[in-house]
Amino acid sequence: MTDHMNGDSHVNHTLSLMIKATLVFPVLWIVLSAVYDVSFVHSTIIGVVLLLVSYMGDIMLLSKIGNGAATFGDLILGVLIVWGGLQVLGYVNSFGEAVLAGAIITVGEYFYHAWMLKTQYMHAQV
């Protein structure tokens, strides 16, 4: 699968999404479901939304703004999506859970972005 709209025609979206999913879902399942007793289904729903929204941001912005700004953006985005999702699903007083999950995911995002920039975007320049 390729993305012809933004010129990143060499990005392997299947592999990139799979790697990002292995970063997002375990963190949400452990932090939200195992530690804070959020249902597994609700953690998964929030994870799907976070995965898709943050991946779209990575595809549109990462190569333009760089790893640092994209990682900071993912921190804000992750906290807001997790917190908003928890609020919508009826988990009140869940800001701490959202910050913890968002912060852990953000650490992984830094390395994920570095991988994306090195292996996915650089191919377009060869």
N, C-alpha and C positions, 0 to 999 in steps of 0.2 A: 504494500500500500504506500502510496506517495502523496505528497502534498504539493501540488503544482501551483497553488494560489500564492504562496509566499516565497517561492524559489528554493525551498528546502526539499528538493525532489529526491534526495538521497537518504532522507531520514527513514529508518526502519521503524514505523509506528507500532507494529505488533511487538517487537522486541522492547522498544522504549516503554510502551504501556505495561508490559509484563514486569519489567524491572521496577517501574514506579509502583505498580500494584503490590509487589513484594515488600516495598518500603512502607506503604500507607496502611494496608490492611492489618498486618500483624501488630503494628503499634496501636491502632484503634481497638482491635480485639483485646489486646492485653490491657491497655490503659483504661478504656471505657468499660468493656465487658467484664474482664477478670478483676480489676481493681475497684471500679466504681459501680458495678452492678447494672450497667446499661445492657439492654437485651442485645444478643448477638445480631439479630436481624436489624435492629436500629443502628448498631455500630457499622454494619455492612452497608446499609443505605447511606449513611453519612460518608462512608468511605468511597462509595461509587461517585457521589456528587463531588467530593473533594478531588478524587482522582481525575475525573473528566475536566473539571474547571481548571485545576492547576496544570494539567497537561496542555490544555488549550493555551494557557498563559505561557507555558514553556515554549511551545511551538511558535507563538506570535512574538514573544519578547526576548527570550533568553539570548539569542544571538545578537540582538540589538543593544541590550542593556548590560549584559555580562552577568557573571555568576553572583557577585555580591549583591547587586540590586535585586536580581531575581530571587535569591535566597531570602532576603529581607521581605520581599513581596509575598513569598510563599509562607513566611511566618505569619504575617498579617492575615492573608487569605485563609490559611489553615485554622487559625484561632477563630476567625469570624464564621467560617463554614461549620466547624465542629460546634461552636457555641450556639450559632443560629439553628443548626440542625437539632441539637439537644433541646433547645427551647421549643421549637415547633413540635417535637415528639413528646413534650411534657416533662422534661427533666429540668426542673427549676434549680437555681443556685448551682449552675454547672460551669461557671466561668473558669474556675481553677482546673477542672478536668480538661477544658478546651485548651487552656494555656499549656498544660503539661503535654498533652498529645501533640499540639502544634509545635512546641519547642523540640520534642524528640524527632518528629518528622522533619523539621527544618534542618537538623544536623545531617540527616541522611540526604536531604535535598541538595545540600552543598556538594556532596560527592556525586550525586546523580547528575547535577548540572555540569560538573567537571567532565564526567563521562560523556554526556551528550555533546558538549562543545568539542571534545577531542575526537570522538568516534563517529558522530552523526553529522554535525555541521561542517566539519573540515573536509568531508568527502566531496562536498559540492564545489570546493575550491581546487580540487586536484584536476 
